[in-house]
Amino acid sequence: NISFTVDSKDPRIKSVSPVGGYVASVFTIVFEEENPSSLVMNFGNEAIGFNSEDFDIESDCTIDESRPIKRTCSKDIDLSQYDGTLVGYWFTLTDIASNTDPTPATRTWNIDKTPPTTTATATSPPDGPAYTFNTATNNNVKVTLSCTDNPRGSGCSTTKYCTDTSDTCTPSITLIPFTISTEGITFVRYRS
């Protein structure tokens, strides 16, 4: 017995994301191919250089049960060396007969891996003189949080905070500024 496979159809990339703007590291591609052999994401720029990342078709991709030739692949890729720069990317999809997608689109995006800086200031009593953190006061303390992103960052989307007496809470409140009026030591945790 002998067997062979004829595959004369080019694989087709249906969509990729993100399509533009700012990204951190997760990329998704949807393609149609009955016999995929390899999927490679190529990325970089002239200033820093170009790299590639292989997707494992078995573990990084899922098959659409309603259309078995359709697959969706996602992968978290380390882009820290490109932080603050504009990067291009494109996928190369190859099947077992070495056919490739003839029109792999190139996308560009800005990389933002650096979190913004959040600064806390306070007054005591509220709307009074500046308050120095980690000192005692017999008045309420009004806390204001300010966010500043790095010069090439995507901007400040949200600033969140939480307060407790054990310094273990997770920031989830967005109402800023806020006033601390609880007796005793209060910890404020925040992030942007």
C-alpha positions in Angstrom: 0.0 0.0 0.0 1.0 3.5 -0.7 -0.6 6.8 0.3 0.0 10.4 -0.5 -1.6 13.8 0.0 -2.3 16.4 -2.6 -2.6 19.9 -1.2 -2.7 22.5 -3.9 -4.7 25.1 -2.0 -2.8 28.0 -0.3 -3.5 28.5 3.4 -5.6 31.6 4.2 -5.1 33.9 7.1 -8.6 35.3 7.9 -7.7 37.8 10.6 -5.0 38.9 13.1 -5.2 40.9 16.2 -4.3 43.4 17.4 -4.8 45.4 14.3 -3.0 48.6 15.5 -2.7 51.0 18.4 -0.9 50.0 21.6 -0.2 46.4 22.6 1.6 44.6 25.4 2.1 41.0 24.2 -0.8 38.8 23.2 -1.4 38.1 19.5 -4.2 36.1 17.9 -4.5 34.8 14.4 -7.4 33.0 12.7 -6.7 30.9 9.6 -8.2 28.2 7.4 -6.0 25.3 6.3 -6.7 21.6 6.3 -3.1 20.6 6.7 -1.1 23.3 8.6 2.6 22.6 9.0 3.9 25.8 10.6 2.8 29.2 11.8 5.5 31.9 12.5 5.0 35.4 13.6 7.7 37.8 12.3 8.1 41.1 14.1 10.4 44.0 14.7 11.7 47.3 13.3 14.8 48.7 11.6 16.1 50.4 14.8 16.1 47.3 17.1 16.0 44.5 14.6 13.6 41.7 13.6 12.6 38.5 15.4 10.3 35.6 14.8 8.2 33.4 17.1 7.0 29.9 16.2 3.4 29.0 17.2 2.8 25.4 18.2 -0.2 24.5 16.1 -1.2 21.7 18.5 -1.0 23.7 21.8 -1.4 27.4 20.7 -4.3 26.8 18.4 -7.9 25.6 18.8 -10.0 24.0 16.0 -13.5 25.5 15.2 -15.7 22.4 15.7 -18.3 23.8 13.2 -15.6 24.3 10.5 -12.6 21.9 11.1 -10.2 23.7 8.7 -10.6 26.9 10.8 -8.2 27.5 13.7 -7.7 30.3 16.2 -4.2 30.6 17.7 -3.1 32.9 20.5 0.2 33.4 22.1 1.8 35.8 24.6 5.1 37.1 23.1 7.9 38.9 25.0 8.2 42.3 23.4 10.1 44.1 26.2 13.0 44.9 24.0 10.7 47.0 21.8 9.1 49.0 24.6 8.2 52.5 23.5 8.7 51.8 19.8 6.6 51.3 16.7 6.8 47.6 15.5 5.6 45.8 12.4 4.4 42.2 12.4 3.2 39.6 9.9 2.5 35.9 10.0 3.8 33.2 7.7 1.5 30.2 7.5 2.7 27.1 5.7 1.0 23.8 4.9 2.4 20.3 4.6 3.0 20.9 0.8 5.0 24.1 1.5 2.2 26.3 0.3 2.0 29.7 2.1 -0.6 32.4 2.3 0.2 34.6 -0.7 -1.0 37.9 1.0 0.2 38.0 4.6 -0.7 41.5 5.7 1.8 43.6 7.8 0.4 45.4 10.8 2.0 48.0 12.9 1.6 48.9 16.6 3.2 50.7 19.4 4.7 48.6 22.2 3.9 49.7 25.8 5.3 47.4 28.4 6.1 50.1 31.0 3.4 50.8 33.5 2.5 54.4 34.2 3.7 56.2 37.4 1.1 57.0 40.0 1.8 59.8 42.5 -0.1 60.3 45.8 -0.5 63.8 47.4 -2.6 64.7 50.4 -4.0 67.6 52.4 -5.1 67.7 56.0 -7.6 68.9 56.8 -9.2 68.4 53.4 -8.5 71.4 51.2 -6.0 72.6 53.8 -2.2 72.5 53.8 -0.2 69.7 52.3 0.0 66.5 54.5 3.2 64.4 54.8 2.5 60.7 54.5 3.5 58.5 57.5 2.9 61.2 60.0 0.1 61.5 62.6 -2.7 64.0 62.2 -5.9 64.8 64.2 -7.8 65.8 61.0 -9.2 63.9 58.1 -6.8 63.5 55.1 -7.8 64.1 51.5 -5.8 62.0 49.1 -5.3 62.7 45.4 -3.7 60.2 43.0 -2.2 61.5 39.7 -1.1 59.3 36.8 1.7 60.0 34.4 2.6 57.7 31.6 6.1 57.3 30.0 6.6 59.6 26.9 5.9 56.9 24.4 3.3 55.1 26.4 -0.4 54.5 25.6 -1.6 57.0 28.3 -3.3 56.5 31.6 -6.5 54.6 31.3 -7.6 54.1 34.9 -6.2 54.7 38.4 -7.5 52.5 41.2 -7.0 52.4 44.9 -8.1 50.6 48.1 -7.7 51.3 51.8 -7.4 49.0 54.8 -5.6 48.5 58.1 -3.4 45.5 57.1 -1.9 46.7 53.7 -3.3 43.6 51.9 -6.2 45.0 49.8 -6.4 45.0 46.0 -6.9 48.3 44.3 -10.4 48.4 42.8 -12.0 51.8 43.6 -11.8 54.6 41.0 -13.4 57.5 42.8 -10.5 60.0 43.2 -9.8 62.2 45.2 -11.0 60.5 48.4 -10.9 61.3 52.2 -9.5 59.1 55.0 -11.4 59.6 58.2 -10.9 56.3 60.0 -9.1 56.4 63.4 -5.8 54.6 63.5 -3.4 53.6 60.7 -4.8 53.4 57.2 -2.9 51.9 54.3 -3.6 53.1 50.8 -2.6 50.9 47.8 -2.9 52.2 44.3 -2.0 51.5 40.7 -2.7 52.9 37.2 
